[in-house]
Amino acid sequence: MAFKNPTPTVDCIVEQPGERVVLIKRRNPPEGWALPGGFVDEGEPLHAACVREVREETGLEVDLSEQFFTYSDPARDPRKHTLSTVYIGWAEGDPKGSDDAAEARAFPINELPSPLCFDHGTILADYVTYKRTGKRRKI
């Protein structure tokens, strides 16, 4: 009997000076802007997948500071059910889009582009609340 399980993914809120975060413009559907991230390879720890995906999509070497939250709404990704463990990290330098990213840029947290893909608008709203109040999303 084959089990149908959600697929693990990671996303990273990459902080930069001036209360900016790095986003990528997706090369493939669903189109729009997103946090750098992607699928976890078999045998790969979550934090290593996060660092790898940020490097592949933005060219930045991220220093992860904390695991933020795991988002698991079955509707979060229109392609299939995924679980995304989101990290917060820091990276300096100019992001450059590559791999699955047509473009990568840092945006002021209060001037995000549209549209945002997946549930990344929710993730970033939760992040803003956390940075202002210290409170995380309730389970």
C-alpha positions in Angstrom: 0.0 0.0 0.0 1.4 3.4 -1.0 1.0 6.3 1.3 0.2 9.7 0.0 2.2 12.1 2.2 2.8 15.8 2.0 6.1 16.8 0.5 8.6 18.7 2.8 9.8 22.1 1.6 11.7 25.0 3.2 11.4 28.8 2.8 13.6 31.5 4.1 12.9 35.0 5.3 16.3 36.5 4.4 16.7 39.8 6.3 18.9 42.6 4.9 19.8 46.1 6.3 17.0 48.7 6.4 14.2 46.2 7.4 14.3 44.6 3.9 13.6 41.0 2.9 14.8 39.1 -0.2 12.2 37.8 -2.5 12.5 36.0 -5.8 10.3 36.3 -8.9 9.4 32.8 -9.9 10.5 31.5 -13.3 7.9 28.7 -13.3 4.2 28.5 -12.3 2.8 29.6 -10.1 4.0 33.0 -11.2 4.7 35.9 -8.9 7.1 36.8 -6.1 8.0 34.3 -3.3 10.4 33.7 -0.5 13.5 31.8 -1.6 13.0 28.1 -0.9 12.1 24.8 -2.4 11.9 21.1 -2.0 14.1 19.2 0.5 16.3 16.5 -1.0 16.2 12.9 0.4 18.8 12.6 3.2 19.1 16.4 3.5 18.5 18.2 6.9 16.0 21.0 6.7 18.4 23.8 7.6 20.9 22.6 4.9 18.1 22.5 2.3 17.2 26.1 3.3 20.8 27.4 2.9 21.1 25.5 -0.4 17.9 26.9 -1.8 18.8 30.5 -0.9 22.2 30.1 -2.5 20.8 28.5 -5.7 18.0 31.1 -6.1 19.7 34.3 -4.9 23.5 33.7 -4.9 23.5 34.8 -1.2 25.1 32.9 1.7 22.5 33.0 4.4 23.2 32.7 8.1 20.2 31.1 9.6 19.2 32.5 13.0 16.0 30.6 13.8 13.3 28.2 12.7 10.2 30.4 12.5 7.1 28.2 11.9 5.9 25.2 9.8 3.1 26.0 7.4 1.0 23.0 6.4 -2.4 24.1 5.0 -3.1 21.6 2.2 -4.1 24.5 -0.1 -0.8 26.5 0.4 0.7 25.2 -2.8 -1.6 24.7 -5.9 0.7 22.0 -7.3 0.4 19.5 -4.3 0.2 19.3 -0.6 3.5 20.6 0.9 4.7 21.3 4.4 7.0 24.3 4.6 9.4 24.9 7.5 10.3 28.6 7.4 13.6 29.9 8.7 14.7 33.4 9.4 18.2 34.3 8.3 20.5 37.2 7.4 22.6 37.8 4.3 24.5 40.7 3.0 25.1 41.6 -0.7 23.0 42.0 -3.8 20.7 39.1 -4.6 20.9 37.8 -8.2 18.2 35.5 -9.5 19.2 32.1 -10.8 18.0 28.5 -10.9 14.2 28.7 -10.4 14.3 32.5 -9.9 14.0 34.8 -12.8 14.9 37.7 -10.5 15.9 38.3 -6.9 15.6 41.6 -5.0 15.5 42.9 -1.5 12.3 44.9 -0.7 11.4 47.0 2.3 9.1 44.9 4.5 6.3 47.6 4.1 6.7 47.8 0.3 6.3 44.2 -0.9 5.6 43.4 -4.6 2.4 41.8 -5.9 1.4 39.1 -6.4 3.0 37.0 -3.7 2.8 33.2 -4.4 1.6 30.4 -2.2 0.9 31.5 1.4 3.9 33.8 1.5 1.8 36.9 2.2 0.5 35.1 5.3 4.1 34.1 6.3 5.4 37.6 5.8 2.5 39.1 7.8 3.2 36.6 10.6 6.9 37.7 10.5 6.0 41.4 10.7 3.8 40.6 13.8 6.6 38.6 15.3 9.2 41.3 14.8 7.0 43.9 16.3 5.5 42.0 19.2 7.6 38.9 19.7 4.5 36.8 19.3 4.3 33.8 16.9 1.3 32.4 15.1 -1.0 30.4 17.3 -1.3 26.8 16.6 
